[in-house]
Amino acid sequence: MKKTLFVLIATILAFGSNANAEDNTLTHKEKKDGWVLLFNGKDTKGWRGAKLKDFPEKGWVVEDGMLKVLPGNGGESTNGGDIVTRESYKDFILSVDFKITEGANSGIKYFVDPELNKGEGSAIGCEFQILDDLRHPDAKLGVKGNRKLGSLYDLIPAPEDKPFNIDDFNTAVIIVRGNHVEHWLNGVKLLEYTRNNGMWNALVAYSKYRDWPNFGNLEEGNILLQDHGDEVWFKNIKIKELK
């Protein structure tokens, strides 16, 4: 009963609280409920490069109230590189509006340890996959669709039938309470899982993350927006920490 009530409250807060608000702002109710903006639509305060001390000098711009990934060569973190929050988070509801171009690849990661991967490629963390399933080849890789839009990348697939509009902004929501995690897209729950147990560790052992120690089991971590070399837009990035 408590779990059901929590999900109901979280869903209302995440999807219904800013229906009449301007982009990148919080309503009085949201502020009262503990929501905090991670992007104000004007600058990159609160963010840095995942492998940098400061925000990347190229590859990302703030444009028309949106945080925009500039197109590159399609490679993983090869243009401006990923960006992460300067703060780390433990229990939370994260809501992000995103829009992708045709054939694009990106992602929202959480429980990220920016110090874990000092080499090439993206910083390491659990990923809400952002992808054009119809046009990007990664949709055909992985196992049973676990690299498609909304999936826990390379681990747990999202349903094939999910609400998504490539011509408009879509809302990704990630809910974390302890070891329980949920992925939502446009008001529909796509998946849920529990980490820090034997089943989770076995799942990781058969994924591309098997060589990263203690993957997904961090008590807290940074939030990450991915540069995968494709043009993508983000706005209305906000978080509510759960006590």
MIGUSE-258745 format. One record per residue (C-alpha): residue in one letter; x negated, y negated, z. Coordinates in Angstrom, 2 decimals. Last residue first. Layout:
a;X;Y;Z
...
//
This chain:
k;-13.81;-12.26;2.58
l;-13.24;-12.32;-1.16
e;-15.15;-14.86;-3.23
k;-13.04;-16.51;-5.91
i;-14.87;-17.20;-9.15
k;-14.44;-19.44;-12.16
i;-15.53;-19.67;-15.77
n;-12.89;-21.66;-17.61
k;-14.98;-21.66;-20.80
f;-17.14;-19.34;-22.91
w;-17.87;-19.33;-26.66
v;-19.70;-16.74;-28.76
e;-21.96;-16.95;-31.82
d;-24.06;-13.80;-32.14
g;-27.68;-13.03;-31.19
h;-26.87;-10.85;-28.19
d;-27.12;-13.62;-25.60
q;-25.27;-12.37;-22.55
l;-23.53;-14.19;-19.74
l;-24.70;-13.01;-16.31
i;-23.32;-13.09;-12.76
n;-25.96;-12.53;-10.07
g;-26.07;-9.73;-7.53
e;-24.70;-8.24;-4.32
e;-24.78;-4.96;-2.39
l;-26.64;-3.37;-5.29
n;-25.38;0.05;-6.34
g;-25.00;-0.55;-10.06
f;-28.38;0.97;-10.93
n;-30.27;2.36;-7.92
p;-33.50;2.59;-9.89
w;-33.30;1.91;-13.66
d;-34.28;5.04;-15.59
r;-30.71;6.37;-15.87
y;-29.36;3.12;-17.32
k;-28.92;4.44;-20.87
s;-26.31;6.82;-19.48
y;-26.24;10.43;-18.25
a;-27.79;9.65;-14.85
v;-25.41;6.71;-14.47
l;-22.43;9.07;-14.46
a;-24.14;11.32;-11.91
n;-24.79;8.30;-9.67
w;-21.14;7.30;-9.89
m;-19.93;10.80;-9.01
g;-22.33;11.01;-6.07
n;-21.24;7.71;-4.51
n;-22.29;4.07;-4.56
r;-19.75;3.05;-7.20
t;-15.99;3.38;-7.45
y;-14.16;2.80;-10.71
e;-11.35;0.91;-12.38
l;-10.27;0.49;-15.97
l;-8.39;-1.64;-18.47
k;-6.02;-3.58;-16.22
v;-3.87;-5.86;-18.38
g;-3.54;-9.60;-17.77
n;-5.50;-10.76;-20.81
l;-8.28;-8.23;-20.16
w;-8.91;-6.68;-16.73
h;-11.89;-4.67;-15.44
e;-11.74;-3.28;-11.88
v;-14.39;-2.46;-9.27
h;-14.22;-0.64;-5.91
n;-17.55;-0.42;-4.04
g;-16.75;-3.31;-1.73
r;-14.06;-5.39;-3.40
v;-14.97;-6.37;-6.92
i;-12.47;-7.70;-9.45
i;-13.62;-8.57;-12.97
v;-11.35;-10.66;-15.17
a;-11.77;-11.27;-18.89
t;-9.47;-13.82;-20.48
n;-9.21;-14.13;-24.27
f;-9.71;-17.24;-26.38
d;-8.35;-17.23;-29.93
d;-8.92;-15.79;-33.39
i;-10.25;-12.45;-32.16
n;-7.02;-11.79;-30.29
f;-7.09;-8.94;-27.76
p;-4.53;-6.93;-25.79
k;-5.65;-3.31;-25.36
d;-4.87;-0.04;-27.09
e;-8.18;1.82;-27.36
p;-8.37;2.08;-23.59
a;-11.61;0.96;-21.94
p;-14.48;3.42;-21.85
i;-16.63;4.08;-18.76
l;-20.45;4.26;-18.75
d;-22.22;2.83;-21.81
y;-20.79;-0.63;-21.07
l;-18.03;-0.70;-18.49
s;-15.55;-1.05;-21.31
g;-13.64;-4.23;-22.08
l;-14.49;-4.20;-25.78
k;-16.12;-0.98;-26.97
r;-19.33;0.63;-25.75
n;-17.65;3.43;-23.81
g;-15.78;4.58;-26.90
k;-15.84;8.30;-26.20
v;-19.62;8.33;-25.60
g;-22.05;5.69;-26.90
l;-22.04;4.53;-30.49
k;-19.14;3.73;-32.82
a;-18.38;0.37;-31.20
d;-22.07;-0.50;-31.47
p;-21.60;-0.85;-35.24
h;-19.76;-4.20;-34.90
r;-16.80;-4.73;-37.25
l;-13.60;-3.31;-35.81
d;-14.69;-3.25;-32.16
d;-15.63;-6.93;-32.15
l;-17.43;-6.80;-28.83
i;-17.52;-8.10;-25.26
q;-18.53;-5.36;-22.83
f;-17.95;-5.94;-19.13
e;-21.44;-5.01;-18.01
c;-22.99;-3.62;-14.84
g;-26.49;-5.04;-14.41
i;-29.94;-5.23;-15.97
a;-31.30;-8.29;-17.77
s;-31.21;-7.96;-21.53
g;-33.99;-6.90;-23.84
e;-37.76;-7.14;-23.72
g;-39.76;-6.82;-20.52
k;-39.37;-8.26;-17.02
n;-36.35;-6.09;-16.24
l;-35.53;-5.80;-12.53
e;-36.20;-9.38;-11.46
p;-32.89;-10.70;-12.77
d;-31.00;-8.27;-10.50
v;-27.46;-8.29;-11.87
f;-24.54;-6.98;-9.81
y;-22.41;-8.50;-12.58
k;-22.63;-8.67;-16.37
i;-20.43;-10.40;-18.92
g;-21.11;-9.30;-22.47
s;-21.92;-10.17;-26.05
n;-21.53;-8.72;-29.55
a;-20.02;-10.41;-32.59
g;-18.72;-8.88;-35.82
e;-16.22;-11.66;-36.40
t;-16.83;-14.60;-34.06
i;-16.07;-14.35;-30.38
k;-13.92;-16.24;-27.88
f;-14.25;-16.03;-24.10
d;-12.29;-17.12;-21.02
v;-13.94;-15.93;-17.80
s;-12.36;-14.96;-14.46
l;-14.38;-13.48;-11.59
i;-12.61;-12.09;-8.51
f;-15.11;-11.49;-5.74
d;-16.96;-9.32;-3.23
k;-20.78;-9.64;-3.38
y;-22.08;-12.64;-5.29
s;-25.47;-14.13;-6.14
e;-26.13;-17.82;-6.75
r;-28.28;-19.28;-9.51
t;-25.82;-17.88;-12.00
v;-27.38;-16.06;-14.91
i;-28.21;-16.81;-18.56
d;-29.28;-14.29;-21.19
g;-31.87;-15.20;-23.80
g;-32.09;-18.27;-26.00
n;-32.79;-16.19;-29.10
t;-33.96;-12.61;-28.56
s;-31.68;-11.54;-25.69
e;-30.45;-8.50;-27.59
g;-30.86;-8.99;-31.31
g;-28.21;-10.30;-33.71
n;-30.74;-12.52;-35.49
g;-29.54;-15.72;-33.86
p;-26.15;-17.42;-33.59
l;-25.78;-20.04;-30.85
v;-24.17;-19.03;-27.57
k;-21.70;-21.75;-26.58
l;-20.62;-22.99;-23.18
m;-17.41;-24.84;-23.97
g;-16.08;-28.28;-23.09
d;-16.46;-29.59;-26.63
e;-20.04;-28.30;-26.87
v;-22.46;-27.24;-24.14
v;-25.35;-25.56;-25.92
w;-27.24;-22.25;-25.76
g;-29.95;-20.76;-28.01
k;-32.69;-23.22;-27.12
e;-34.16;-24.92;-24.07
p;-33.01;-22.09;-21.82
f;-31.83;-23.21;-18.34
d;-34.54;-23.28;-15.71
k;-36.61;-20.79;-13.73
l;-36.61;-18.36;-16.62
k;-36.04;-14.63;-17.11
a;-32.26;-14.69;-16.64
g;-32.23;-18.27;-17.91
r;-30.62;-20.62;-15.45
w;-27.12;-21.57;-14.33
g;-25.65;-23.64;-11.47
k;-25.60;-26.88;-13.45
t;-25.24;-26.16;-17.15
d;-23.44;-29.37;-18.13
k;-20.06;-30.81;-19.14
g;-17.42;-28.09;-19.17
n;-17.57;-27.70;-15.38
f;-18.93;-24.16;-15.37
l;-19.03;-21.88;-12.31
l;-15.79;-23.36;-10.98
v;-14.81;-22.31;-7.46
w;-11.57;-20.62;-6.35
g;-10.85;-20.55;-2.61
d;-7.06;-20.38;-2.45
k;-6.83;-24.09;-1.61
k;-8.91;-24.91;-4.68
e;-6.67;-22.71;-6.80
k;-3.54;-24.35;-5.37
h;-4.84;-27.86;-6.09
t;-5.50;-26.80;-9.65
l;-9.02;-26.13;-10.83
t;-10.68;-27.60;-13.88
n;-12.70;-26.18;-16.74
d;-9.86;-26.49;-19.24
e;-6.89;-28.57;-18.14
a;-4.44;-26.98;-15.73
n;-0.86;-25.94;-16.47
a;-1.35;-22.17;-16.47
n;-4.08;-22.40;-13.84
s;-2.83;-20.00;-11.15
g;-1.22;-17.34;-13.28
f;-3.91;-15.02;-14.48
a;-6.47;-14.65;-11.71
l;-4.33;-15.59;-8.75
i;-1.39;-13.47;-9.83
t;-3.66;-10.55;-10.62
a;-5.48;-10.78;-7.31
i;-2.21;-10.83;-5.38
l;-0.89;-7.77;-7.18
v;-4.19;-5.89;-6.89
f;-4.39;-6.62;-3.17
l;-0.80;-5.49;-2.62
t;-1.49;-2.21;-4.38
k;-4.63;-1.65;-2.31
k;-2.78;-2.44;0.91
m;0.00;0.00;0.00
//
